[in-house]
């Protein structure tokens, strides 16, 4: 499923030109969160550098939003995990 499909599944609103430019960071807004979707076939490593970028991007969009990362792992059977502040 694409980022757009995941956002629709979550009921989130997609950001225009996500990841490009200075102001429309993140992939989608959902409730009080700015969600960054990441897909991987088998594994995904999260470290302080990656989480720091997600937080910085969120605050560039709106300091009232909270950063969130949604991981979609697997080729056929998907495992969906969320990391939130």
PyMOL Python script that loads the backbone (N, CA, C, O; Angstrom):
from pymol import cmd

cmd.read_pdbstr("""\
ATOM      1  N   UNK A   1       0.847  -1.172   0.000  1.00  0.00           N
ATOM      2  CA  UNK A   1       0.000   0.000   0.000  1.00  0.00           C
ATOM      3  C   UNK A   1       0.899   1.243   0.000  1.00  0.00           C
ATOM      4  O   UNK A   1       1.973   1.238   0.600  1.00  0.00           O
ATOM      5  N   UNK A   2       0.466   2.265  -0.653  1.00  0.00           N
ATOM      6  CA  UNK A   2       1.241   3.499  -0.746  1.00  0.00           C
ATOM      7  C   UNK A   2       1.012   4.368   0.494  1.00  0.00           C
ATOM      8  O   UNK A   2       0.132   4.094   1.310  1.00  0.00           O
ATOM      9  N   UNK A   3       1.831   5.429   0.615  1.00  0.00           N
ATOM     10  CA  UNK A   3       1.633   6.388   1.704  1.00  0.00           C
ATOM     11  C   UNK A   3       0.225   6.958   1.642  1.00  0.00           C
ATOM     12  O   UNK A   3      -0.437   7.107   2.669  1.00  0.00           O
ATOM     13  N   UNK A   4      -0.227   7.273   0.444  1.00  0.00           N
ATOM     14  CA  UNK A   4      -1.581   7.821   0.269  1.00  0.00           C
ATOM     15  C   UNK A   4      -2.626   6.811   0.756  1.00  0.00           C
ATOM     16  O   UNK A   4      -3.592   7.182   1.422  1.00  0.00           O
ATOM     17  N   UNK A   5      -2.427   5.546   0.421  1.00  0.00           N
ATOM     18  CA  UNK A   5      -3.352   4.502   0.857  1.00  0.00           C
ATOM     19  C   UNK A   5      -3.358   4.330   2.369  1.00  0.00           C
ATOM     20  O   UNK A   5      -4.415   4.153   2.975  1.00  0.00           O
ATOM     21  N   UNK A   6      -2.182   4.382   2.973  1.00  0.00           N
ATOM     22  CA  UNK A   6      -2.083   4.275   4.431  1.00  0.00           C
ATOM     23  C   UNK A   6      -2.746   5.467   5.107  1.00  0.00           C
ATOM     24  O   UNK A   6      -3.455   5.307   6.101  1.00  0.00           O
ATOM     25  N   UNK A   7      -2.517   6.664   4.569  1.00  0.00           N
ATOM     26  CA  UNK A   7      -3.132   7.864   5.143  1.00  0.00           C
ATOM     27  C   UNK A   7      -4.655   7.766   5.056  1.00  0.00           C
ATOM     28  O   UNK A   7      -5.358   8.108   6.007  1.00  0.00           O
ATOM     29  N   UNK A   8      -5.157   7.304   3.927  1.00  0.00           N
ATOM     30  CA  UNK A   8      -6.605   7.147   3.754  1.00  0.00           C
ATOM     31  C   UNK A   8      -7.135   6.122   4.749  1.00  0.00           C
ATOM     32  O   UNK A   8      -8.185   6.326   5.360  1.00  0.00           O
ATOM     33  N   UNK A   9      -6.415   5.031   4.908  1.00  0.00           N
ATOM     34  CA  UNK A   9      -6.789   3.974   5.855  1.00  0.00           C
ATOM     35  C   UNK A   9      -6.873   4.527   7.273  1.00  0.00           C
ATOM     36  O   UNK A   9      -7.734   4.119   8.053  1.00  0.00           O
ATOM     37  N   UNK A  10      -5.976   5.460   7.607  1.00  0.00           N
ATOM     38  CA  UNK A  10      -5.933   6.065   8.941  1.00  0.00           C
ATOM     39  C   UNK A  10      -6.911   7.227   9.102  1.00  0.00           C
ATOM     40  O   UNK A  10      -7.176   7.668  10.220  1.00  0.00           O
ATOM     41  N   UNK A  11      -7.444   7.717   7.990  1.00  0.00           N
ATOM     42  CA  UNK A  11      -8.302   8.896   8.055  1.00  0.00           C
ATOM     43  C   UNK A  11      -7.499  10.177   8.179  1.00  0.00           C
ATOM     44  O   UNK A  11      -8.006  11.184   8.672  1.00  0.00           O
ATOM     45  N   UNK A  12      -6.238  10.146   7.730  1.00  0.00           N
ATOM     46  CA  UNK A  12      -5.343  11.302   7.811  1.00  0.00           C
ATOM     47  C   UNK A  12      -5.419  12.127   6.527  1.00  0.00           C
ATOM     48  O   UNK A  12      -5.806  11.620   5.474  1.00  0.00           O
ATOM     49  N   UNK A  13      -5.049  13.387   6.626  1.00  0.00           N
ATOM     50  CA  UNK A  13      -5.050  14.291   5.472  1.00  0.00           C
ATOM     51  C   UNK A  13      -3.617  14.428   4.953  1.00  0.00           C
ATOM     52  O   UNK A  13      -2.715  14.819   5.693  1.00  0.00           O
ATOM     53  N   UNK A  14      -3.420  14.103   3.680  1.00  0.00           N
ATOM     54  CA  UNK A  14      -2.088  14.168   3.077  1.00  0.00           C
ATOM     55  C   UNK A  14      -1.581  15.605   3.009  1.00  0.00           C
ATOM     56  O   UNK A  14      -2.352  16.542   2.804  1.00  0.00           O
ATOM     57  N   UNK A  15      -0.268  15.760   3.187  1.00  0.00           N
ATOM     58  CA  UNK A  15       0.400  17.042   3.038  1.00  0.00           C
ATOM     59  C   UNK A  15       0.744  17.235   1.561  1.00  0.00           C
ATOM     60  O   UNK A  15       1.120  16.272   0.892  1.00  0.00           O
ATOM     61  N   UNK A  16       0.625  18.449   1.046  1.00  0.00           N
ATOM     62  CA  UNK A  16       1.032  18.738  -0.332  1.00  0.00           C
ATOM     63  C   UNK A  16       2.551  18.688  -0.417  1.00  0.00           C
ATOM     64  O   UNK A  16       3.240  19.221   0.453  1.00  0.00           O
ATOM     65  N   UNK A  17       3.074  18.053  -1.455  1.00  0.00           N
ATOM     66  CA  UNK A  17       4.517  17.986  -1.696  1.00  0.00           C
ATOM     67  C   UNK A  17       5.297  17.578  -0.454  1.00  0.00           C
ATOM     68  O   UNK A  17       6.321  18.185  -0.143  1.00  0.00           O
ATOM     69  N   UNK A  18       4.833  16.571   0.253  1.00  0.00           N
ATOM     70  CA  UNK A  18       5.485  16.180   1.498  1.00  0.00           C
ATOM     71  C   UNK A  18       6.961  15.888   1.269  1.00  0.00           C
ATOM     72  O   UNK A  18       7.343  15.233   0.300  1.00  0.00           O
ATOM     73  N   UNK A  19       7.780  16.393   2.188  1.00  0.00           N
ATOM     74  CA  UNK A  19       9.219  16.173   2.114  1.00  0.00           C
ATOM     75  C   UNK A  19       9.952  17.139   1.219  1.00  0.00           C
ATOM     76  O   UNK A  19      11.183  17.136   1.191  1.00  0.00           O
ATOM     77  N   UNK A  20       9.223  17.979   0.478  1.00  0.00           N
ATOM     78  CA  UNK A  20       9.863  18.949  -0.406  1.00  0.00           C
ATOM     79  C   UNK A  20       9.592  20.339   0.145  1.00  0.00           C
ATOM     80  O   UNK A  20       8.496  20.609   0.638  1.00  0.00           O
ATOM     81  N   UNK A  21      10.555  21.201   0.068  1.00  0.00           N
ATOM     82  CA  UNK A  21      10.356  22.560   0.561  1.00  0.00           C
ATOM     83  C   UNK A  21      10.528  22.640   2.065  1.00  0.00           C
ATOM     84  O   UNK A  21      10.921  21.669   2.712  1.00  0.00           O
ATOM     85  N   UNK A  22      10.227  23.809   2.614  1.00  0.00           N
ATOM     86  CA  UNK A  22      10.472  24.050   4.028  1.00  0.00           C
ATOM     87  C   UNK A  22       9.255  23.872   4.925  1.00  0.00           C
ATOM     88  O   UNK A  22       9.415  23.697   6.133  1.00  0.00           O
ATOM     89  N   UNK A  23       8.052  23.911   4.379  1.00  0.00           N
ATOM     90  CA  UNK A  23       6.890  23.997   5.255  1.00  0.00           C
ATOM     91  C   UNK A  23       5.951  22.808   5.225  1.00  0.00           C
ATOM     92  O   UNK A  23       5.216  22.613   6.192  1.00  0.00           O
ATOM     93  N   UNK A  24       5.932  22.025   4.202  1.00  0.00           N
ATOM     94  CA  UNK A  24       5.001  20.897   4.115  1.00  0.00           C
ATOM     95  C   UNK A  24       5.727  19.589   4.395  1.00  0.00           C
ATOM     96  O   UNK A  24       5.743  18.686   3.558  1.00  0.00           O
ATOM     97  N   UNK A  25       6.318  19.494   5.559  1.00  0.00           N
ATOM     98  CA  UNK A  25       7.048  18.286   5.937  1.00  0.00           C
ATOM     99  C   UNK A  25       6.071  17.208   6.387  1.00  0.00           C
ATOM    100  O   UNK A  25       4.884  17.470   6.586  1.00  0.00           O
ATOM    101  N   UNK A  26       6.590  15.988   6.545  1.00  0.00           N
ATOM    102  CA  UNK A  26       5.736  14.888   6.960  1.00  0.00           C
ATOM    103  C   UNK A  26       4.864  14.432   5.804  1.00  0.00           C
ATOM    104  O   UNK A  26       4.828  15.071   4.753  1.00  0.00           O
ATOM    105  N   UNK A  27       4.173  13.342   5.999  1.00  0.00           N
ATOM    106  CA  UNK A  27       3.338  12.792   4.936  1.00  0.00           C
ATOM    107  C   UNK A  27       1.865  13.154   5.100  1.00  0.00           C
ATOM    108  O   UNK A  27       1.161  13.385   4.118  1.00  0.00           O
ATOM    109  N   UNK A  28       1.405  13.200   6.352  1.00  0.00           N
ATOM    110  CA  UNK A  28      -0.021  13.466   6.574  1.00  0.00           C
ATOM    111  C   UNK A  28      -0.267  14.015   7.975  1.00  0.00           C
ATOM    112  O   UNK A  28       0.525  13.800   8.892  1.00  0.00           O
ATOM    113  N   UNK A  29      -1.383  14.727   8.118  1.00  0.00           N
ATOM    114  CA  UNK A  29      -1.830  15.193   9.434  1.00  0.00           C
ATOM    115  C   UNK A  29      -2.976  14.297   9.873  1.00  0.00           C
ATOM    116  O   UNK A  29      -3.892  14.008   9.103  1.00  0.00           O
ATOM    117  N   UNK A  30      -2.907  13.864  11.123  1.00  0.00           N
ATOM    118  CA  UNK A  30      -3.956  13.047  11.709  1.00  0.00           C
ATOM    119  C   UNK A  30      -4.155  13.495  13.155  1.00  0.00           C
ATOM    120  O   UNK A  30      -3.238  13.406  13.972  1.00  0.00           O
ATOM    121  N   UNK A  31      -5.358  13.976  13.463  1.00  0.00           N
ATOM    122  CA  UNK A  31      -5.643  14.538  14.782  1.00  0.00           C
ATOM    123  C   UNK A  31      -4.568  15.559  15.142  1.00  0.00           C
ATOM    124  O   UNK A  31      -4.374  16.523  14.402  1.00  0.00           O
ATOM    125  N   UNK A  32      -3.864  15.375  16.260  1.00  0.00           N
ATOM    126  CA  UNK A  32      -2.832  16.335  16.654  1.00  0.00           C
ATOM    127  C   UNK A  32      -1.427  15.865  16.261  1.00  0.00           C
ATOM    128  O   UNK A  32      -0.439  16.326  16.832  1.00  0.00           O
ATOM    129  N   UNK A  33      -1.337  14.957  15.296  1.00  0.00           N
ATOM    130  CA  UNK A  33      -0.051  14.393  14.887  1.00  0.00           C
ATOM    131  C   UNK A  33       0.301  14.730  13.441  1.00  0.00           C
ATOM    132  O   UNK A  33      -0.574  14.844  12.582  1.00  0.00           O
ATOM    133  N   UNK A  34       1.600  14.885  13.192  1.00  0.00           N
ATOM    134  CA  UNK A  34       2.121  14.920  11.832  1.00  0.00           C
ATOM    135  C   UNK A  34       2.786  13.561  11.633  1.00  0.00           C
ATOM    136  O   UNK A  34       3.776  13.246  12.292  1.00  0.00           O
ATOM    137  N   UNK A  35       2.245  12.771  10.735  1.00  0.00           N
ATOM    138  CA  UNK A  35       2.670  11.381  10.567  1.00  0.00           C
ATOM    139  C   UNK A  35       3.638  11.251   9.403  1.00  0.00           C
ATOM    140  O   UNK A  35       3.392  11.765   8.312  1.00  0.00           O
ATOM    141  N   UNK A  36       4.744  10.558   9.650  1.00  0.00           N
ATOM    142  CA  UNK A  36       5.705  10.209   8.608  1.00  0.00           C
ATOM    143  C   UNK A  36       5.572   8.701   8.399  1.00  0.00           C
ATOM    144  O   UNK A  36       5.811   7.928   9.327  1.00  0.00           O
ATOM    145  N   UNK A  37       5.195   8.276   7.202  1.00  0.00           N
ATOM    146  CA  UNK A  37       5.017   6.861   6.888  1.00  0.00           C
ATOM    147  C   UNK A  37       6.311   6.295   6.317  1.00  0.00           C
ATOM    148  O   UNK A  37       6.934   6.904   5.447  1.00  0.00           O
ATOM    149  N   UNK A  38       6.710   5.126   6.812  1.00  0.00           N
ATOM    150  CA  UNK A  38       7.885   4.422   6.295  1.00  0.00           C
ATOM    151  C   UNK A  38       7.496   2.976   6.031  1.00  0.00           C
ATOM    152  O   UNK A  38       6.898   2.317   6.882  1.00  0.00           O
ATOM    153  N   UNK A  39       7.840   2.491   4.844  1.00  0.00           N
ATOM    154  CA  UNK A  39       7.564   1.101   4.490  1.00  0.00           C
ATOM    155  C   UNK A  39       8.874   0.342   4.317  1.00  0.00           C
ATOM    156  O   UNK A  39       9.853   0.880   3.797  1.00  0.00           O
ATOM    157  N   UNK A  40       8.880  -0.907   4.756  1.00  0.00           N
ATOM    158  CA  UNK A  40      10.056  -1.757   4.612  1.00  0.00           C
ATOM    159  C   UNK A  40       9.596  -3.194   4.401  1.00  0.00           C
ATOM    160  O   UNK A  40       8.567  -3.611   4.932  1.00  0.00           O
ATOM    161  N   UNK A  41      10.368  -3.948   3.621  1.00  0.00           N
ATOM    162  CA  UNK A  41       9.973  -5.326   3.346  1.00  0.00           C
ATOM    163  C   UNK A  41      10.223  -6.249   4.537  1.00  0.00           C
ATOM    164  O   UNK A  41       9.431  -7.159   4.783  1.00  0.00           O
ATOM    165  N   UNK A  42      11.314  -6.029   5.283  1.00  0.00           N
ATOM    166  CA  UNK A  42      11.625  -6.928   6.396  1.00  0.00           C
ATOM    167  C   UNK A  42      11.951  -6.227   7.705  1.00  0.00           C
ATOM    168  O   UNK A  42      11.576  -6.711   8.773  1.00  0.00           O
ATOM    169  N   UNK A  43      12.643  -5.094   7.641  1.00  0.00           N
ATOM    170  CA  UNK A  43      13.020  -4.422   8.887  1.00  0.00           C
ATOM    171  C   UNK A  43      13.233  -2.931   8.636  1.00  0.00           C
ATOM    172  O   UNK A  43      13.417  -2.489   7.502  1.00  0.00           O
ATOM    173  N   UNK A  44      13.203  -2.182   9.719  1.00  0.00           N
ATOM    174  CA  UNK A  44      13.453  -0.747   9.650  1.00  0.00           C
ATOM    175  C   UNK A  44      14.174  -0.360  10.929  1.00  0.00           C
ATOM    176  O   UNK A  44      13.734  -0.709  12.024  1.00  0.00           O
ATOM    177  N   UNK A  45      15.268   0.350  10.794  1.00  0.00           N
ATOM    178  CA  UNK A  45      16.033   0.795  11.955  1.00  0.00           C
ATOM    179  C   UNK A  45      15.670   2.227  12.289  1.00  0.00           C
ATOM    180  O   UNK A  45      15.696   3.109  11.430  1.00  0.00           O
ATOM    181  N   UNK A  46      15.335   2.444  13.538  1.00  0.00           N
ATOM    182  CA  UNK A  46      15.078   3.806  13.990  1.00  0.00           C
ATOM    183  C   UNK A  46      16.146   4.161  15.025  1.00  0.00           C
ATOM    184  O   UNK A  46      16.438   3.391  15.940  1.00  0.00           O
ATOM    185  N   UNK A  47      16.712   5.341  14.849  1.00  0.00           N
ATOM    186  CA  UNK A  47      17.731   5.806  15.787  1.00  0.00           C
ATOM    187  C   UNK A  47      17.456   7.265  16.128  1.00  0.00           C
ATOM    188  O   UNK A  47      16.489   7.846  15.636  1.00  0.00           O
ATOM    189  N   UNK A  48      18.290   7.853  16.958  1.00  0.00           N
ATOM    190  CA  UNK A  48      18.047   9.226  17.410  1.00  0.00           C
ATOM    191  C   UNK A  48      18.110  10.227  16.260  1.00  0.00           C
ATOM    192  O   UNK A  48      17.397  11.230  16.287  1.00  0.00           O
ATOM    193  N   UNK A  49      18.935   9.983  15.261  1.00  0.00           N
ATOM    194  CA  UNK A  49      19.033  10.896  14.114  1.00  0.00           C
ATOM    195  C   UNK A  49      17.727  10.914  13.318  1.00  0.00           C
ATOM    196  O   UNK A  49      17.238  11.980  12.945  1.00  0.00           O
ATOM    197  N   UNK A  50      17.172   9.746  13.061  1.00  0.00           N
ATOM    198  CA  UNK A  50      15.914   9.653  12.309  1.00  0.00           C
ATOM    199  C   UNK A  50      14.777  10.291  13.102  1.00  0.00           C
ATOM    200  O   UNK A  50      14.001  11.073  12.553  1.00  0.00           O
ATOM    201  N   UNK A  51      14.674   9.961  14.398  1.00  0.00           N
ATOM    202  CA  UNK A  51      13.602  10.527  15.213  1.00  0.00           C
ATOM    203  C   UNK A  51      13.759  12.044  15.342  1.00  0.00           C
ATOM    204  O   UNK A  51      12.763  12.768  15.332  1.00  0.00           O
ATOM    205  N   UNK A  52      14.974  12.521  15.460  1.00  0.00           N
ATOM    206  CA  UNK A  52      15.235  13.962  15.550  1.00  0.00           C
ATOM    207  C   UNK A  52      14.744  14.685  14.303  1.00  0.00           C
ATOM    208  O   UNK A  52      14.160  15.764  14.405  1.00  0.00           O
ATOM    209  N   UNK A  53      14.976  14.103  13.126  1.00  0.00           N
ATOM    210  CA  UNK A  53      14.517  14.717  11.875  1.00  0.00           C
ATOM    211  C   UNK A  53      12.990  14.750  11.822  1.00  0.00           C
ATOM    212  O   UNK A  53      12.407  15.747  11.394  1.00  0.00           O
ATOM    213  N   UNK A  54      12.348  13.683  12.248  1.00  0.00           N
ATOM    214  CA  UNK A  54      10.886  13.646  12.270  1.00  0.00           C
ATOM    215  C   UNK A  54      10.351  14.737  13.199  1.00  0.00           C
ATOM    216  O   UNK A  54       9.385  15.420  12.858  1.00  0.00           O
ATOM    217  N   UNK A  55      10.967  14.904  14.361  1.00  0.00           N
ATOM    218  CA  UNK A  55      10.549  15.946  15.310  1.00  0.00           C
ATOM    219  C   UNK A  55      10.768  17.335  14.731  1.00  0.00           C
ATOM    220  O   UNK A  55       9.885  18.189  14.820  1.00  0.00           O
ATOM    221  N   UNK A  56      11.935  17.571  14.138  1.00  0.00           N
ATOM    222  CA  UNK A  56      12.247  18.875  13.547  1.00  0.00           C
ATOM    223  C   UNK A  56      11.269  19.207  12.428  1.00  0.00           C
ATOM    224  O   UNK A  56      10.766  20.329  12.357  1.00  0.00           O
ATOM    225  N   UNK A  57      10.997  18.248  11.560  1.00  0.00           N
ATOM    226  CA  UNK A  57      10.051  18.466  10.462  1.00  0.00           C
ATOM    227  C   UNK A  57       8.659  18.802  10.995  1.00  0.00           C
ATOM    228  O   UNK A  57       7.971  19.662  10.444  1.00  0.00           O
ATOM    229  N   UNK A  58       8.248  18.130  12.059  1.00  0.00           N
ATOM    230  CA  UNK A  58       6.934  18.400  12.650  1.00  0.00           C
ATOM    231  C   UNK A  58       6.855  19.835  13.151  1.00  0.00           C
ATOM    232  O   UNK A  58       5.873  20.529  12.893  1.00  0.00           O
ATOM    233  N   UNK A  59       7.878  20.280  13.863  1.00  0.00           N
ATOM    234  CA  UNK A  59       7.855  21.622  14.439  1.00  0.00           C
ATOM    235  C   UNK A  59       7.956  22.707  13.379  1.00  0.00           C
ATOM    236  O   UNK A  59       7.512  23.833  13.601  1.00  0.00           O
ATOM    237  N   UNK A  60       8.538  22.378  12.222  1.00  0.00           N
ATOM    238  CA  UNK A  60       8.573  23.339  11.115  1.00  0.00           C
ATOM    239  C   UNK A  60       7.170  23.566  10.551  1.00  0.00           C
ATOM    240  O   UNK A  60       6.854  24.661  10.087  1.00  0.00           O
ATOM    241  N   UNK A  61       6.338  22.537  10.592  1.00  0.00           N
ATOM    242  CA  UNK A  61       4.977  22.640  10.063  1.00  0.00           C
ATOM    243  C   UNK A  61       4.071  23.361  11.061  1.00  0.00           C
ATOM    244  O   UNK A  61       3.379  24.318  10.711  1.00  0.00           O
ATOM    245  N   UNK A  62       4.088  22.884  12.312  1.00  0.00           N
ATOM    246  CA  UNK A  62       3.199  23.459  13.326  1.00  0.00           C
ATOM    247  C   UNK A  62       3.677  23.007  14.701  1.00  0.00           C
ATOM    248  O   UNK A  62       3.702  21.812  14.994  1.00  0.00           O
ATOM    249  N   UNK A  63       4.053  23.957  15.533  1.00  0.00           N
ATOM    250  CA  UNK A  63       4.571  23.623  16.859  1.00  0.00           C
ATOM    251  C   UNK A  63       3.508  23.021  17.778  1.00  0.00           C
ATOM    252  O   UNK A  63       3.834  22.520  18.854  1.00  0.00           O
ATOM    253  N   UNK A  64       2.256  23.067  17.368  1.00  0.00           N
ATOM    254  CA  UNK A  64       1.186  22.467  18.160  1.00  0.00           C
ATOM    255  C   UNK A  64       0.936  21.002  17.802  1.00  0.00           C
ATOM    256  O   UNK A  64       0.156  20.321  18.467  1.00  0.00           O
ATOM    257  N   UNK A  65       1.600  20.522  16.750  1.00  0.00           N
ATOM    258  CA  UNK A  65       1.458  19.115  16.353  1.00  0.00           C
ATOM    259  C   UNK A  65       2.505  18.264  17.054  1.00  0.00           C
ATOM    260  O   UNK A  65       3.548  18.763  17.476  1.00  0.00           O
ATOM    261  N   UNK A  66       2.218  16.986  17.172  1.00  0.00           N
ATOM    262  CA  UNK A  66       3.151  16.031  17.764  1.00  0.00           C
ATOM    263  C   UNK A  66       3.703  15.127  16.665  1.00  0.00           C
ATOM    264  O   UNK A  66       2.967  14.744  15.755  1.00  0.00           O
ATOM    265  N   UNK A  67       4.994  14.781  16.738  1.00  0.00           N
ATOM    266  CA  UNK A  67       5.574  13.895  15.727  1.00  0.00           C
ATOM    267  C   UNK A  67       5.085  12.456  15.893  1.00  0.00           C
ATOM    268  O   UNK A  67       4.891  11.969  17.007  1.00  0.00           O
ATOM    269  N   UNK A  68       4.893  11.796  14.757  1.00  0.00           N
ATOM    270  CA  UNK A  68       4.508  10.384  14.757  1.00  0.00           C
ATOM    271  C   UNK A  68       5.156   9.699  13.562  1.00  0.00           C
ATOM    272  O   UNK A  68       5.276  10.278  12.483  1.00  0.00           O
ATOM    273  N   UNK A  69       5.564   8.474  13.773  1.00  0.00           N
ATOM    274  CA  UNK A  69       6.150   7.651  12.718  1.00  0.00           C
ATOM    275  C   UNK A  69       5.310   6.392  12.625  1.00  0.00           C
ATOM    276  O   UNK A  69       5.102   5.707  13.627  1.00  0.00           O
ATOM    277  N   UNK A  70       4.825   6.080  11.433  1.00  0.00           N
ATOM    278  CA  UNK A  70       4.093   4.830  11.229  1.00  0.00           C
ATOM    279  C   UNK A  70       4.940   3.936  10.346  1.00  0.00           C
ATOM    280  O   UNK A  70       5.275   4.290   9.215  1.00  0.00           O
ATOM    281  N   UNK A  71       5.280   2.776  10.876  1.00  0.00           N
ATOM    282  CA  UNK A  71       6.080   1.793  10.147  1.00  0.00           C
ATOM    283  C   UNK A  71       5.161   0.716   9.604  1.00  0.00           C
ATOM    284  O   UNK A  71       4.304   0.195  10.318  1.00  0.00           O
ATOM    285  N   UNK A  72       5.347   0.390   8.338  1.00  0.00           N
ATOM    286  CA  UNK A  72       4.611  -0.694   7.701  1.00  0.00           C
ATOM    287  C   UNK A  72       5.668  -1.691   7.241  1.00  0.00           C
ATOM    288  O   UNK A  72       6.428  -1.422   6.312  1.00  0.00           O
ATOM    289  N   UNK A  73       5.706  -2.841   7.900  1.00  0.00           N
ATOM    290  CA  UNK A  73       6.760  -3.820   7.641  1.00  0.00           C
ATOM    291  C   UNK A  73       6.143  -5.103   7.106  1.00  0.00           C
ATOM    292  O   UNK A  73       5.164  -5.612   7.653  1.00  0.00           O
ATOM    293  N   UNK A  74       6.735  -5.623   6.018  1.00  0.00           N
ATOM    294  CA  UNK A  74       6.293  -6.890   5.456  1.00  0.00           C
ATOM    295  C   UNK A  74       5.949  -6.767   3.988  1.00  0.00           C
ATOM    296  O   UNK A  74       5.562  -5.701   3.509  1.00  0.00           O
ATOM    297  N   UNK A  75       6.096  -7.882   3.278  1.00  0.00           N
ATOM    298  CA  UNK A  75       5.780  -7.904   1.847  1.00  0.00           C
ATOM    299  C   UNK A  75       4.312  -8.229   1.627  1.00  0.00           C
ATOM    300  O   UNK A  75       3.620  -7.508   0.908  1.00  0.00           O
ATOM    301  N   UNK A  76       3.831  -9.298   2.233  1.00  0.00           N
ATOM    302  CA  UNK A  76       2.437  -9.715   2.060  1.00  0.00           C
ATOM    303  C   UNK A  76       1.617  -9.406   3.309  1.00  0.00           C
ATOM    304  O   UNK A  76       0.688  -8.599   3.273  1.00  0.00           O
ATOM    305  N   UNK A  77       1.969 -10.050   4.398  1.00  0.00           N
ATOM    306  CA  UNK A  77       1.294  -9.772   5.669  1.00  0.00           C
ATOM    307  C   UNK A  77       1.970  -8.569   6.304  1.00  0.00           C
ATOM    308  O   UNK A  77       3.145  -8.630   6.667  1.00  0.00           O
ATOM    309  N   UNK A  78       1.242  -7.493   6.437  1.00  0.00           N
ATOM    310  CA  UNK A  78       1.810  -6.238   6.932  1.00  0.00           C
ATOM    311  C   UNK A  78       1.712  -6.151   8.451  1.00  0.00           C
ATOM    312  O   UNK A  78       0.694  -6.504   9.046  1.00  0.00           O
ATOM    313  N   UNK A  79       2.779  -5.681   9.055  1.00  0.00           N
ATOM    314  CA  UNK A  79       2.787  -5.331  10.470  1.00  0.00           C
ATOM    315  C   UNK A  79       2.838  -3.816  10.520  1.00  0.00           C
ATOM    316  O   UNK A  79       3.722  -3.202   9.922  1.00  0.00           O
ATOM    317  N   UNK A  80       1.905  -3.213  11.223  1.00  0.00           N
ATOM    318  CA  UNK A  80       1.845  -1.751  11.315  1.00  0.00           C
ATOM    319  C   UNK A  80       2.145  -1.341  12.752  1.00  0.00           C
ATOM    320  O   UNK A  80       1.488  -1.784  13.694  1.00  0.00           O
ATOM    321  N   UNK A  81       3.151  -0.486  12.896  1.00  0.00           N
ATOM    322  CA  UNK A  81       3.571  -0.001  14.209  1.00  0.00           C
ATOM    323  C   UNK A  81       3.608   1.514  14.195  1.00  0.00           C
ATOM    324  O   UNK A  81       3.907   2.124  13.168  1.00  0.00           O
ATOM    325  N   UNK A  82       3.307   2.122  15.328  1.00  0.00           N
ATOM    326  CA  UNK A  82       3.383   3.580  15.425  1.00  0.00           C
ATOM    327  C   UNK A  82       4.336   3.963  16.545  1.00  0.00           C
ATOM    328  O   UNK A  82       4.343   3.354  17.615  1.00  0.00           O
ATOM    329  N   UNK A  83       5.138   4.981  16.279  1.00  0.00           N
ATOM    330  CA  UNK A  83       6.022   5.567  17.282  1.00  0.00           C
ATOM    331  C   UNK A  83       5.557   7.005  17.439  1.00  0.00           C
ATOM    332  O   UNK A  83       5.543   7.767  16.472  1.00  0.00           O
ATOM    333  N   UNK A  84       5.177   7.376  18.655  1.00  0.00           N
ATOM    334  CA  UNK A  84       4.696   8.738  18.881  1.00  0.00           C
ATOM    335  C   UNK A  84       5.427   9.354  20.066  1.00  0.00           C
ATOM    336  O   UNK A  84       5.978   8.658  20.918  1.00  0.00           O
ATOM    337  N   UNK A  85       5.413  10.679  20.091  1.00  0.00           N
ATOM    338  CA  UNK A  85       6.060  11.385  21.188  1.00  0.00           C
ATOM    339  C   UNK A  85       5.159  11.351  22.398  1.00  0.00           C
ATOM    340  O   UNK A  85       5.511  11.891  23.446  1.00  0.00           O
TER     341      UNK A  85
END
""", "prot")
cmd.dss("prot")
cmd.show_as("cartoon", "prot")
cmd.util.cbc("prot")
cmd.orient("prot")
